[in-house]
């Protein structure tokens, strides 16, 4: 009986560890997506500011 209980608990702990590993992978994916989105926002803002300035300089 004790062995069965230990085996069951070990199996449950293994399942929980697998779920935690899966969640860590998803968090890593979301982190990469967030970084890419922030980079895109920064590039968009920079180009929005720099393109009109460049056009003004070229028009002179």
PyMOL commands that set and color helices and strands:
alter all, ss='L'
color gray80, all
select helices_A, chain A and resi 2-59
alter helices_A, ss='H'
color red, helices_A
deselect
rebuild
show_as cartoon
